[in-house]
């Protein structure tokens, strides 16, 4: 499974052999994502700077309110594939995800109004919080698509090229959003869209 290690700030996935250091700059107060393709969703959270009061909600309905500390905690809750997951906190937290048997593990990137960059592969999931979001998605070939999400809205811009064989995308939004690519053609992998400073 996936576990957070407080002193090392590491995510380890025994199923797929992945291991990465989590940047402390990825600790945030709000995270919004569309539901994931796997069942058995597990979310691990750690508060590196002090105890945090956290709400976890599906489609805007809170299903868990808890305190997260520097020891970390993992919560299992299956989020419907097209549903919205919102995790909000009063103090910065780090969040990781893994599906059943450790599939598709990735580190949550804080929701932001900064431009997000990523390669969509087969699926490009993005989601907004309670304010919704309006903006644009610009591809590296110059094409532009309007981004419009209602409160706790989600969307999937699917059918893109596998293994990164597609355009790169740039999101701009007036309110915080989160975005990932999934099902890239290399089995069980997921990655975030991130802002410019974290995309280099």
N, C-alpha and C positions, 0 to 999 in steps of 0.2 A: 504494500500500500504506500501511501504518501504520508510523510511526516515532516513537520517543521522542527528545526533544531535552533533553539533560541540563541545560543552563543555563536553559532556559525551562520545563521540566517540562510539555511540550505533547504532546498526541496529535493527529496530523494524519492524515486519511483522504482520499486523493486521489480515491477512487472516489465517495464520497458527499458530499464537500465539507465534512465536519465538522472542527471544531477546538475544543479546549477545554483549559484549564489544569487540570492534575491537582493537587489539594490534597496537600501533603506529609503531611497527617493520614491519607491513604489508603494510606500505606506500612504494610505489615503483615508478620506472620510466617507467617500461614496463610490460604489461600483455598480454598474448596470450592464447586464448581459442578457442576450436571448438564451432560452433553454438549450440544452446540449443533446447531442444525438444518442448518448448512452443513458442507460438507467443506472441506478445505484450511485447517484451523484454524491460526492463527498467534498466538503469545503473545510479547509483547515485555516485557522486564523491565529494571528499572533500580534500582540501589541508591544512593540519594541520600546516605546517611550513612556509607558504608564497605562494603567488599567483603562479600558474603553467599554462604554455601554453601546451595544450593537443590536440593531434590528435587522432581521432577514425577512424579506417579503417576496411573495410570488404574485405577479400581476397586481402589485400594490397592497396586498393583504399580508400582514405580518404573521409568519408562522413560528418565529422564534425570536425572543428577546433575551439577551444574555450578556454577561460580563466577560471580556477577553483580556487576558493578562500576558505577561512575558513568557509564561510556560506554554501557551498555545492550547488550542482546543479544536477538535474536528467534529463537524456536524454532518450527518447523512440525511439528505432530503432530495428525493427525485423531483426535478423541475421539468415540467412539460416542455417538449421540444420547441414549441412556438411561443412559450410563455416568457414573461419578463422576470428576471431575478434582480432584486435590488438589495444590496447590503450597505447600510448606512451606520455611521459611528460618530460619537462625539469626540473621539481622539484617534489619531492615525493608527491604522492596522495594516498588516500584510495578509493577503489572502491567496490561497492556492486551491486548485480544483483537480479532481480526478474522477473519471467514471468507473463503472464496474471493472474489477480486476486491475485497477490502475490505468485504464485507458485514457488517452487524450489529456495527460497532465499538463497544466500550464499555470503560470503565475498571473493573478489578476492585475491589470493595470488600472489605476484610478480613473474614474470618469472625469472628463475634462472638456473645456471649450477650446483648448488649443487644437491646432490642426493635427489630425492623426494620419499616419502613413502605414501602408501595409500591402501585401500581395494576397489577393483573395482566394486563389486556388479554386477548389470545387465549390466551396460555400463561403459566403461572407456575411456573418451575422453581426448585426448592430442593434443597440437598444438605448432608450432614453429613460430618464427618471420622471418624477411627478410633474415637471414643467413641460414635458415633451421636448421636441427639438426640430428646428428648421435650419436648413443649410444646403450644402451641395456635396456631391462626390465627383471629383475630377480624376480621370484616368490619364495614364502617361501618354496615351495616344491623342489627348486633347479633348476627348468626349466628356460631357458633363451630364450628370443626373441630379435631379432635385432630391434632397433629403427632407422628408417630412414625417415626423412621428408624433402621435398624440401622447398623452400622459401614460407612462409605462409602456410605450409602444415598442415594437420590435420589427425587424425586417430581415430577409435573407436574399441577398443578391447572388444566386447560385449559378451553376452551370458554367463556371469559369475553368480555365486550363489547369490541369493537374501539375503537381510538382513545380509550381511557380511559373508555368508556361503561359502567362497571361500578363495583362497590364498591371502596373502598380496603381494603387488608389490613394487619394488624399481626401480626407473628410474635413469639412468645416461645419461648425454648428454653433447656434446661438446659446444653447444650453448643454450641460454636460452629457456626454454619451460614452459608451464603451463599444469596442468592436474586436472581433476575432476572425481568423480564417480556420476552417476545419475541413477534414476529409481531403487532404492534399494529394491523395493517390499513393502515399507511402504508409498505408495502414493507419496507425492509431496516433495521429499527431494533431496538435492544435497550437496556434500562436497568436499573439496579440497584434493589433495595430497600436502603434505608440507615437508620441509626439516627436518633433524633429530632434530634440536632444537625446532621445533614447532610441532613435531609429538608425543611428550611424553605426 
